[in-house]
Amino acid sequence: MVISSARPRRRGSLAYIGSFTEAGGPGLTVAEADPDTGALTPVHSTDVVVNPSFLALSPGADVLYAVSETDEGAVAAFSLADPARPEPLGEPVPVRGDGPTHLVFAGTHVFTANYGSGSVSALPVRTGGGLGAPVAVLPHRGGGPVADRQEAPHAHAVVPDPSGRWLLAVDLGTDSVWIHALDPVSGLPRPHHEAALRPGTGPRHLVFHPRGDRAYVLNELESTVTVCRWDAAKGSLEPLGETRVVPPDVDVVNYPSAPVVSPDGRFLWVANRGHDSVTTLALDASGDGLELRSAVGCGGRWPRDLTPHPSGRHLYAANERSGDVAWFTVDATTGIPRPGGALPVTAASCVIFA
């Protein structure tokens, strides 16, 4: 079944799901999302890219980008002229970095976080949405106290700040966030500052409060989130405190994977691998205080990604080891997600909406 691109669409009517082909995944899957129930119905898949583990859209949602998480590392671009049937825009472009795990479209470039080599690559976006070879590769340096995970830099996520002036690269290996200034003319990144976090925490991802003055750094190695003050005028990130993201009685080895802030700034949701849960943390009015309210099952095992629907009514967990994408309906008052169902997708790793 293929959905016709001529049919009028509401925002969020299609989901794009990445998966690890080397673990048996279908690659890139397109699914139709029911706006009322959150249910997903698959309509197309393609395995033309190896391990498209993380996805991003162009600002106009007319081009889809996917990392190829391999030792060589590459990024593929897909035309969404027919949104239900992505078509490759040329061959994947090497990023000159190992194991890219995350990417983002910012300004005039696509940026990748290269976990294996501990670097950030900048690929120029050409007319039509295709990509050129990297015009900058910014290496991180250093390590951390956890010998088997922090022997070297491991960039895990790249996030533009709300002002569009800065690019923040979260590095699990160096226990820090590397801040780069984006040139207003060329769009190229320039190293600005390394914001240090507590040694051994292993920062993995970062999300901003809707207000733009707070950032929440999710720490993979300690199951905590670090609240930070963000100053867009100076490009400075100041840690304010840490909060545990799983209940205090949890005794399983746990690796948090993905944070999501609600559009109104009242809640922070976190996916937990090991505890296999989605936890809800309530934010106070300042954005500094977090209170763990609940933990619900993720609907499978090893939730690698957690994504909100654009409407804010649903959450989606890409459960890598159970091979499915589970959906939840969010209670508007409590913020607690209620399980709805799941779509089988082997080795699922990422979900985004257009």
BAZAFI-365899 format. One record per atom (N, C-alpha, C): x, y, z. Coordinates in steps of 0.2 Angstrom, whole numbers, padded with zeros to 4 digits, always signed. Example, Ala and Ser with C-alpha at 12.3 -4.5 7.8 and 13.67 -1.06 7.14 Angstrom:
2
+0066-0028+0039/+0062-0022+0039/+0066-0016+0039/+0064-0011+0035/+0068-0005+0036/+0064+0000+0039/
This chain:
354
+0004-0006+0000/+0000+0000+0000/+0004+0006+0000/+0003+0011-0004/+0006+0017-0004/+0001+0023-0004/+0002+0028+0000/-0002+0033+0001/-0001+0039-0005/-0006+0041-0008/-0005+0046-0013/-0002+0053-0010/+0003+0056-0013/+0005+0062-0011/+0000+0068-0012/-0005+0066-0016/-0010+0072-0018/-0015+0073-0013/-0016+0068-0008/-0020+0068-0003/-0018+0074+0002/-0023+0079+0004/-0021+0084+0009/-0019+0080+0015/-0014+0083+0018/-0011+0080+0025/-0011+0086+0030/-0013+0083+0036/-0012+0087+0042/-0004+0086+0045/-0002+0091+0048/+0005+0090+0051/+0005+0084+0056/+0010+0080+0055/+0011+0074+0059/+0007+0068+0057/+0004+0068+0051/+0001+0062+0048/+0005+0057+0046/+0011+0058+0045/+0016+0053+0043/+0022+0052+0048/+0024+0046+0050/+0029+0045+0054/+0035+0042+0050/+0041+0044+0051/+0047+0040+0048/+0051+0037+0053/+0052+0031+0052/+0055+0026+0057/+0062+0024+0055/+0067+0025+0058/+0074+0022+0057/+0075+0016+0060/+0079+0011+0058/+0081+0005+0061/+0088+0003+0059/+0090-0002+0062/+0097-0005+0061/+0096-0011+0056/+0098-0010+0050/+0098-0015+0045/+0102-0021+0046/+0108-0020+0049/+0113-0025+0051/+0110-0029+0057/+0105-0027+0060/+0102-0031+0065/+0095-0034+0063/+0094-0034+0056/+0088-0036+0053/+0082-0031+0052/+0084-0025+0053/+0078-0020+0053/+0077-0018+0045/+0071-0016+0044/+0069-0014+0037/+0072-0008+0034/+0076-0004+0038/+0079+0002+0036/+0075+0008+0038/+0072+0011+0032/+0068+0017+0033/+0060+0015+0032/+0056+0016+0037/+0049+0014+0037/+0045+0020+0037/+0040+0020+0033/+0035+0026+0033/+0028+0023+0035/+0025+0027+0040/+0019+0024+0043/+0014+0030+0044/+0008+0029+0043/+0003+0034+0044/+0001+0034+0051/+0000+0040+0054/-0002+0041+0061/-0009+0043+0062/-0013+0039+0066/-0020+0041+0067/-0019+0047+0072/-0022+0053+0071/-0021+0059+0075/-0025+0058+0082/-0030+0054+0082/-0034+0053+0088/-0032+0048+0092/-0030+0042+0090/-0027+0036+0094/-0020+0036+0094/-0016+0039+0090/-0009+0038+0089/-0007+0032+0086/-0011+0028+0084/-0009+0022+0080/-0005+0023+0074/-0001+0018+0073/+0003+0018+0067/+0002+0013+0062/+0001+0014+0055/+0000+0009+0050/+0005+0010+0045/+0009+0005+0044/+0015+0005+0039/+0012+0006+0032/+0016+0010+0028/+0014+0010+0021/+0019+0009+0016/+0026+0010+0018/+0031+0009+0014/+0038+0008+0018/+0043+0005+0015/+0049+0004+0018/+0054+0003+0013/+0061+0005+0014/+0066+0004+0010/+0073+0003+0014/+0077-0001+0011/+0083-0003+0015/+0089-0001+0011/+0088+0005+0007/+0094+0007+0002/+0100+0010+0006/+0099+0012+0013/+0104+0014+0017/+0105+0010+0023/+0112+0008+0024/+0113+0004+0030/+0113+0008+0036/+0109+0005+0041/+0108+0007+0048/+0106+0015+0048/+0100+0016+0045/+0098+0023+0046/+0095+0024+0053/+0100+0025+0058/+0098+0025+0065/+0095+0031+0067/+0096+0037+0064/+0093+0043+0066/+0091+0047+0060/+0086+0051+0061/+0083+0054+0055/+0082+0062+0057/+0081+0066+0052/+0080+0073+0053/+0077+0076+0046/+0073+0081+0047/+0069+0084+0041/+0072+0091+0040/+0072+0093+0033/+0073+0100+0031/+0068+0104+0034/+0069+0111+0035/+0064+0115+0038/+0057+0115+0034/+0057+0114+0028/+0051+0113+0024/+0048+0106+0024/+0051+0102+0027/+0049+0095+0027/+0048+0092+0020/+0053+0094+0016/+0052+0091+0009/+0058+0087+0008/+0063+0086+0012/+0069+0082+0012/+0070+0079+0019/+0071+0072+0018/+0073+0068+0024/+0080+0066+0024/+0083+0067+0030/+0090+0065+0031/+0091+0059+0035/+0096+0055+0034/+0097+0049+0038/+0104+0048+0039/+0107+0047+0045/+0113+0045+0046/+0114+0037+0044/+0120+0035+0042/+0121+0028+0041/+0126+0027+0046/+0124+0024+0052/+0128+0022+0058/+0132+0016+0057/+0138+0017+0053/+0143+0012+0052/+0150+0015+0054/+0155+0011+0053/+0162+0013+0055/+0164+0018+0050/+0162+0018+0044/+0164+0023+0039/+0160+0029+0040/+0153+0029+0041/+0149+0035+0043/+0147+0039+0037/+0141+0040+0036/+0138+0043+0030/+0131+0046+0032/+0129+0051+0027/+0122+0054+0028/+0119+0053+0021/+0113+0051+0021/+0109+0050+0015/+0103+0055+0015/+0101+0058+0009/+0096+0063+0008/+0091+0059+0004/+0084+0060+0006/+0078+0058+0002/+0074+0063+0001/+0072+0064-0006/+0066+0068-0008/+0060+0066-0005/+0056+0070-0002/+0049+0069+0000/+0044+0072-0005/+0045+0072-0011/+0040+0075-0016/+0034+0070-0015/+0035+0064-0014/+0029+0060-0012/+0031+0058-0005/+0028+0061+0000/+0030+0060+0007/+0029+0053+0009/+0025+0049+0006/+0024+0042+0008/+0030+0037+0005/+0034+0040+0000/+0038+0036-0003/+0045+0040-0004/+0049+0040+0001/+0055+0044+0000/+0060+0041-0005/+0063+0045-0009/+0067+0043-0015/+0074+0046-0014/+0079+0042-0014/+0086+0045-0013/+0088+0050-0017/+0091+0055-0015/+0094+0061-0018/+0102+0059-0019/+0104+0054-0023/+0111+0052-0024/+0113+0047-0019/+0119+0046-0019/+0122+0041-0015/+0123+0044-0008/+0124+0040-0002/+0125+0043+0004/+0132+0046+0004/+0133+0052+0008/+0139+0056+0008/+0143+0054+0014/+0149+0052+0013/+0153+0051+0019/+0154+0057+0023/+0154+0056+0030/+0155+0062+0035/+0162+0063+0037/+0167+0059+0035/+0173+0059+0038/+0174+0058+0045/+0169+0054+0048/+0169+0052+0055/+0166+0046+0056/+0167+0042+0062/+0165+0036+0063/+0159+0035+0067/+0154+0031+0065/+0148+0030+0069/+0144+0036+0070/+0142+0039+0065/+0137+0045+0067/+0131+0042+0070/+0129+0045+0076/+0123+0043+0079/+0117+0048+0079/+0118+0054+0077/+0113+0060+0077/+0115+0065+0072/+0110+0068+0070/+0111+0073+0065/+0105+0079+0065/+0106+0085+0063/+0101+0090+0063/+0103+0095+0057/+0097+0097+0054/+0098+0103+0049/+0098+0109+0053/+0103+0113+0052/+0103+0120+0055/+0106+0125+0050/+0103+0130+0049/+0105+0135+0044/+0105+0133+0037/+0112+0132+0035/+0113+0130+0028/+0117+0123+0028/+0117+0120+0033/+0121+0113+0034/+0117+0108+0037/+0119+0102+0036/+0117+0096+0040/+0123+0094+0044/+0122+0094+0051/+0127+0092+0056/+0126+0085+0058/+0132+0082+0059/+0132+0075+0062/+0136+0075+0068/+0134+0071+0073/+0138+0069+0079/+0141+0062+0078/+0147+0062+0078/+0151+0055+0076/+0153+0052+0082/+0150+0047+0085/+0151+0044+0091/+0158+0041+0091/+0159+0037+0086/+0166+0033+0086/+0172+0037+0086/+0172+0043+0082/+0178+0047+0081/+0178+0053+0086/+0172+0054+0089/+0171+0060+0094/+0172+0066+0090/+0168+0068+0085/+0168+0074+0081/+0162+0076+0079/+0161+0082+0076/+0155+0085+0073/+0157+0086+0065/+0153+0084+0061/+0154+0086+0054/+0149+0090+0051/+0151+0095+0047/+0146+0100+0043/+0146+0098+0036/+0140+0096+0033/+0139+0095+0026/+0134+0100+0023/+0137+0104+0018/+0133+0109+0015/+0127+0106+0011/+0121+0109+0012/+0115+0107+0009/+0115+0111+0002/+0114+0107-0004/+0114+0110-0010/+0107+0111-0012/+0106+0115-0018/+0099+0116-0021/+0096+0110-0022/+0090+0109-0020/+0086+0103-0021/+0086+0098-0015/+0091+0100-0010/+0091+0096-0003/+0097+0091-0003/+0100+0090-0009/+0106+0085-0008/+0112+0088-0004/+0116+0084-0003/+0122+0086+0002/+0129+0085-0002/+0133+0090+0000/+0140+0090-0002/+0144+0087+0003/+0151+0086+0001/+0155+0083+0006/+0157+0088+0012/+0159+0085+0017/+0159+0089+0023/+0164+0095+0022/+0162+0101+0024/+0167+0107+0023/+0170+0108+0030/+0168+0105+0035/+0171+0106+0042/+0170+0099+0046/+0176+0097+0049/+0175+0092+0054/+0178+0094+0060/+0175+0095+0066/+0177+0098+0072/+0178+0092+0077/+0185+0090+0079/+0186+0085+0083/+0186+0087+0091/+0183+0083+0095/+0183+0084+0102/+0189+0081+0105/+0191+0083+0111/+0197+0080+0114/+0196+0079+0121/+0199+0073+0124/+0198+0072+0131/+0195+0065+0132/+0193+0064+0138/+0190+0058+0140/+0187+0059+0147/+0185+0053+0150/+0182+0053+0157/+0184+0047+0161/+0181+0047+0167/+0184+0042+0172/+0181+0035+0171/+0176+0034+0167/+0173+0027+0166/+0177+0024+0160/+0182+0020+0162/+0187+0017+0157/+0184+0014+0151/+0179+0010+0152/+0176+0006+0146/+0171+0010+0142/+0170+0016+0144/+0165+0021+0140/+0168+0027+0138/+0173+0030+0142/+0175+0036+0141/+0183+0037+0140/+0185+0032+0136/+0192+0032+0135/+0194+0037+0130/+0189+0040+0126/+0190+0045+0121/+0184+0049+0120/+0184+0054+0116/+0178+0058+0115/+0173+0053+0111/+0166+0055+0113/+0161+0051+0109/+0155+0056+0109/+0155+0060+0103/+0150+0064+0102/+0143+0061+0101/+0138+0062+0104/+0132+0058+0103/+0126+0062+0101/+0126+0069+0101/+0120+0073+0099/+0123+0080+0097/+0119+0083+0092/+0120+0089+0090/+0114+0093+0090/+0113+0099+0093/+0107+0102+0094/+0108+0110+0093/+0104+0113+0089/+0105+0120+0088/+0101+0123+0094/+0103+0129+0096/+0100+0133+0102/+0094+0136+0099/+0089+0138+0103/+0083+0142+0100/+0084+0148+0096/+0090+0151+0097/+0091+0158+0094/+0094+0156+0087/+0096+0150+0086/+0099+0149+0079/+0106+0151+0078/+0109+0154+0084/+0116+0156+0084/+0121+0151+0086/+0119+0146+0089/+0124+0141+0092/+0122+0134+0090/+0127+0130+0090/+0126+0123+0089/+0130+0119+0095/+0126+0115+0099/+0128+0112+0105/+0129+0104+0103/+0135+0102+0105/+0137+0095+0104/+0138+0091+0110/+0134+0086+0112/+0134+0083+0118/+0139+0077+0117/+0144+0077+0122/+0149+0072+0121/+0149+0067+0127/+0147+0061+0126/+0147+0056+0132/+0154+0054+0135/+0159+0054+0130/+0166+0053+0132/+0169+0058+0136/+0168+0064+0135/+0172+0070+0138/+0168+0073+0144/+0162+0070+0146/+0157+0073+0151/+0157+0081+0150/+0155+0083+0144/+0154+0090+0142/+0150+0091+0136/+0148+0097+0135/+0144+0100+0130/+0149+0105+0126/+0150+0103+0120/+0155+0108+0116/+0150+0113+0112/+0151+0119+0113/+0147+0124+0110/+0151+0128+0104/+0147+0128+0099/+0150+0131+0093/+0146+0137+0090/+0149+0142+0088/+0146+0148+0086/+0144+0147+0078/+0138+0148+0076/+0137+0147+0069/+0138+0154+0065/+0142+0154+0060/+0143+0160+0057/+0137+0162+0053/+0135+0169+0054/+0128+0171+0051/+0128+0171+0044/+0134+0171+0041/+0134+0172+0033/+0136+0165+0030/+0141+0161+0032/+0143+0155+0029/+0139+0149+0033/+0136+0150+0039/+0133+0145+0042/+0138+0139+0045/+0144+0141+0045/+0149+0136+0047/+0150+0137+0055/+0152+0131+0058/+0153+0131+0065/+0160+0134+0067/+0160+0137+0073/+0167+0139+0075/+0167+0137+0083/+0172+0133+0085/+0173+0132+0092/+0172+0138+0096/+0168+0137+0101/+0167+0143+0106/+0169+0142+0113/+0166+0136+0116/+0167+0134+0123/+0166+0127+0124/+0169+0124+0129/+0167+0117+0131/+0164+0118+0138/+0158+0116+0139/+0155+0117+0146/+0155+0110+0149/+0159+0110+0155/+0160+0104+0158/+0154+0102+0163/+0153+0096+0163/+0148+0093+0167/+0152+0088+0172/+0148+0086+0177/+0151+0082+0182/+0154+0075+0179/+0161+0074+0181/+0164+0068+0178/+0161+0062+0179/+0160+0057+0174/+0157+0051+0175/+0150+0051+0173/+0147+0056+0172/+0139+0056+0171/+0138+0054+0164/+0142+0055+0159/+0141+0052+0152/+0135+0055+0149/+0135+0062+0147/+0130+0065+0144/+0129+0063+0137/+0122+0062+0135/+0120+0058+0129/+0116+0063+0124/+0111+0066+0127/+0107+0071+0123/+0105+0077+0127/+0102+0082+0124/+0100+0088+0127/+0094+0091+0123/+0090+0094+0127/+0084+0097+0125/+0083+0104+0129/+0080+0109+0125/+0079+0115+0128/+0072+0116+0131/+0071+0120+0136/+0064+0122+0138/+0061+0126+0133/+0055+0126+0132/+0051+0131+0127/+0053+0138+0128/+0055+0140+0134/+0056+0147+0135/+0063+0149+0132/+0068+0144+0131/+0074+0145+0128/+0080+0146+0133/+0078+0147+0140/+0084+0149+0144/+0086+0143+0149/+0083+0137+0148/+0085+0131+0151/+0087+0126+0147/+0092+0122+0148/+0093+0116+0144/+0093+0110+0149/+0091+0104+0147/+0091+0098+0151/+0096+0093+0147/+0101+0091+0150/+0106+0086+0148/+0105+0079+0151/+0103+0075+0147/+0102+0068+0149/+0108+0064+0150/+0110+0061+0155/+0116+0058+0157/+0115+0050+0157/+0118+0047+0152/+0118+0040+0151/+0121+0035+0156/+0126+0037+0159/+0130+0033+0163/+0128+0034+0171/+0124+0038+0172/+0121+0039+0179/+0114+0040+0180/+0110+0039+0175/+0103+0039+0175/+0100+0046+0179/+0103+0051+0176/+0101+0058+0179/+0101+0063+0173/+0097+0068+0175/+0097+0074+0170/+0100+0080+0174/+0104+0084+0170/+0107+0090+0173/+0103+0096+0170/+0101+0100+0175/+0097+0106+0173/+0103+0111+0172/+0103+0115+0166/+0108+0120+0165/+0104+0127+0163/+0107+0132+0165/+0105+0139+0163/+0109+0140+0156/+0105+0142+0151/+0108+0144+0144/+0107+0151+0143/+0113+0154+0141/+0113+0161+0140/+0115+0162+0132/+0110+0163+0128/+0111+0164+0121/+0115+0170+0119/+0115+0175+0123/+0119+0181+0121/+0126+0179+0122/+0128+0175+0127/+0135+0173+0128/+0137+0167+0125/+0132+0162+0124/+0134+0156+0122/+0137+0152+0128/+0134+0152+0133/+0136+0149+0139/+0131+0144+0142/+0133+0139+0145/+0129+0133+0148/+0131+0132+0155/+0127+0134+0160/+0129+0133+0167/+0125+0128+0170/+0128+0122+0173/+0125+0117+0176/+0122+0120+0183/+0116+0118+0184/+0112+0121+0191/+0111+0115+0196/+0110+0109+0193/+0109+0103+0197/+0107+0097+0194/+0106+0092+0197/+0105+0085+0194/+0099+0082+0197/+0095+0078+0193/+0089+0075+0196/+0089+0068+0193/+0088+0063+0197/+0087+0056+0195/+0081+0055+0191/+0082+0051+0185/+0077+0050+0180/+0073+0043+0181/+0075+0039+0186/+0071+0033+0187/+0070+0032+0195/+0065+0029+0197/+0063+0028+0204/+0069+0026+0208/+0069+0028+0214/+0075+0027+0219/+0076+0019+0220/+0071+0015+0220/+0071+0008+0221/+0074+0004+0215/+0075+0007+0209/+0077+0004+0203/+0084+0001+0205/+0085-0006+0204/+0092-0008+0205/+0095-0012+0199/+0091-0011+0193/+0094-0014+0187/+0099-0009+0183/+0103-0011+0179/+0108-0007+0176/+0104-0003+0170/+0104+0003+0170/+0100+0008+0166/+0104+0013+0162/+0102+0014+0156/+0105+0019+0152/+0100+0023+0149/+0098+0029+0151/+0093+0033+0148/+0095+0035+0141/+0090+0036+0137/+0092+0037+0130/+0090+0044+0127/+0084+0046+0128/+0081+0051+0125/+0076+0055+0130/+0077+0062+0130/+0073+0067+0134/+0068+0070+0129/+0062+0072+0131/+0057+0076+0128/+0054+0081+0133/+0054+0087+0131/+0050+0092+0135/+0043+0094+0132/+0038+0094+0136/+0032+0096+0133/+0031+0103+0131/+0027+0104+0126/+0027+0111+0122/+0025+0116+0127/+0022+0115+0133/+0020+0120+0138/+0025+0120+0143/+0031+0116+0143/+0036+0117+0148/+0034+0114+0155/+0029+0110+0155/+0027+0107+0162/+0030+0101+0163/+0032+0097+0158/+0034+0090+0159/+0041+0089+0155/+0045+0084+0158/+0050+0081+0155/+0049+0074+0155/+0049+0071+0149/+0049+0063+0148/+0056+0060+0146/+0057+0055+0149/+0064+0051+0148/+0063+0044+0146/+0066+0042+0141/+0066+0034+0139/+0072+0031+0143/+0070+0025+0146/+0076+0022+0150/+0077+0015+0147/+0083+0013+0145/+0085+0007+0143/+0088+0003+0149/+0085-0003+0150/+0087-0007+0156/+0081-0007+0160/+0079-0002+0163/+0072-0001+0166/+0066-0002+0162/+0068-0001+0155/+0063-0001+0150/+0056+0003+0152/+0057+0009+0153/+0052+0013+0155/+0052+0020+0152/+0046+0023+0152/+0046+0031+0151/+0044+0034+0157/+0048+0038+0160/+0047+0042+0166/+0044+0049+0165/+0040+0051+0169/+0038+0058+0169/+0040+0062+0174/+0043+0068+0173/+0046+0072+0178/+0042+0079+0177/+0039+0081+0183/+0036+0088+0182/+0041+0093+0183/+0040+0099+0179/+0045+0105+0180/+0041+0110+0183/+0045+0114+0188/+0041+0119+0191/+0042+0125+0186/+0039+0131+0188/+0038+0137+0184/+0045+0140+0182/+0050+0139+0186/+0056+0142+0184/+0060+0137+0179/+0058+0131+0179/+0061+0126+0174/+0067+0123+0178/+0069+0125+0184/+0075+0122+0188/+0073+0116+0192/+0067+0116+0194/+0065+0110+0199/+0061+0105+0195/+0064+0099+0196/+0061+0093+0193/+0059+0088+0198/+0053+0085+0197/+0050+0080+0202/+0048+0074+0198/+0051+0068+0200/+0049+0062+0196/+0042+0060+0199/+0037+0059+0194/+0030+0058+0195/+0028+0051+0194/+0031+0048+0188/+0029+0041+0187/+0034+0038+0182/+0033+0031+0182/+0037+0027+0177/+0032+0022+0174/+0031+0022+0168/+0027+0017+0164/+0031+0013+0160/+0029+0007+0159/+0033+0002+0154/+0033+0005+0147/+0039+0004+0144/+0040+0007+0137/+0036+0004+0132/+0033-0002+0133/+0029-0006+0128/+0033-0011+0125/+0039-0012+0127/+0044-0016+0124/+0051-0017+0128/+0056-0017+0124/+0063-0018+0127/+0068-0013+0124/+0071-0009+0128/+0077-0005+0126/+0075+0001+0121/+0071+0005+0124/+0069+0011+0120/+0074+0016+0119/+0076+0016+0112/+0082+0020+0110/+0080+0027+0109/+0074+0028+0107/+0072+0035+0106/+0065+0036+0108/+0063+0042+0110/+0057+0044+0112/+0055+0051+0109/+0049+0051+0106/+0047+0056+0101/+0040+0059+0102/+0039+0065+0103/+0032+0068+0103/+0029+0068+0097/+0022+0067+0096/+0019+0069+0090/+0018+0077+0090/+0018+0080+0084/+0017+0087+0084/+0011+0090+0088/+0006+0086+0089/+0000+0089+0092/+0001+0089+0100/+0007+0086+0102/+0008+0085+0109/+0004+0080+0113/-0001+0077+0109/-0005+0072+0113/-0003+0065+0113/+0003+0063+0110/+0005+0057+0110/+0013+0057+0110/+0016+0051+0113/+0023+0050+0113/+0024+0043+0110/+0030+0042+0107/+0032+0036+0103/+0039+0034+0105/+0039+0028+0107/+0045+0025+0110/+0048+0019+0104/+0054+0020+0102/+0057+0016+0097/+0061+0011+0101/+0058+0005+0102/+0060-0001+0106/+0065-0005+0102/+0071-0004+0103/+0076-0007+0098/+0076-0015+0099/+0077-0017+0105/+0078-0025+0106/+0071-0029+0106/+0066-0026+0107/+0059-0030+0106/+0057-0029+0099/+0060-0024+0095/+0058-0023+0088/+0051-0020+0087/+0049-0014+0090/+0043-0011+0089/+0043-0004+0091/+0038+0000+0088/+0037+0007+0090/+0031+0007+0094/+0031+0009+0100/+0025+0009+0105/+0022+0016+0105/+0016+0017+0105/+0013+0024+0106/+0009+0024+0112/+0009+0031+0115/+0006+0032+0121/+0002+0039+0120/-0004+0039+0124/-0008+0045+0124/-0006+0049+0131/-0004+0055+0130/-0002+0059+0136/-0008+0062+0140/-0009+0061+0146/-0014+0064+0150/-0012+0072+0151/-0017+0076+0149/-0016+0083+0148/-0015+0086+0155/-0017+0083+0160/-0017+0086+0167/-0011+0084+0171/-0009+0077+0171/-0004+0074+0174/+0002+0073+0170/+0002+0073+0164/+0008+0072+0160/+0009+0065+0159/+0006+0060+0162/+0008+0053+0162/+0005+0050+0156/+0010+0047+0152/+0008+0043+0146/+0004+0037+0147/-0001+0036+0143/-0005+0029+0144/-0004+0025+0138/-0002+0019+0139/+0000+0015+0133/-0006+0014+0128/-0004+0014+0122/-0010+0013+0117/-0009+0007+0113/-0003+0005+0110/-0002+0000+0106/+0005+0000+0103/+0007-0004+0098/+0014-0005+0095/+0014-0007+0088/+0018-0005+0084/+0019-0007+0077/+0026-0011+0077/+0026-0017+0075/+0032-0021+0074/+0037-0018+0069/+0043-0016+0071/+0048-0014+0067/+0055-0016+0070/+0058-0021+0067/+0064-0024+0070/+0069-0019+0070/+0073-0019+0076/+0078-0015+0078/+0077-0008+0077/+0071-0006+0079/+0069+0001+0078/+0073+0006+0082/+0075+0012+0080/+0080+0016+0083/+0078+0023+0083/+0073+0026+0079/+0071+0033+0079/+0064+0034+0076/+0061+0039+0078/+0054+0041+0075/+0054+0048+0074/+0052+0051+0068/+0051+0058+0068/+0044+0059+0064/+0041+0065+0064/+0035+0066+0061/+0035+0072+0056/+0031+0071+0050/+0031+0077+0046/+0023+0078+0044/
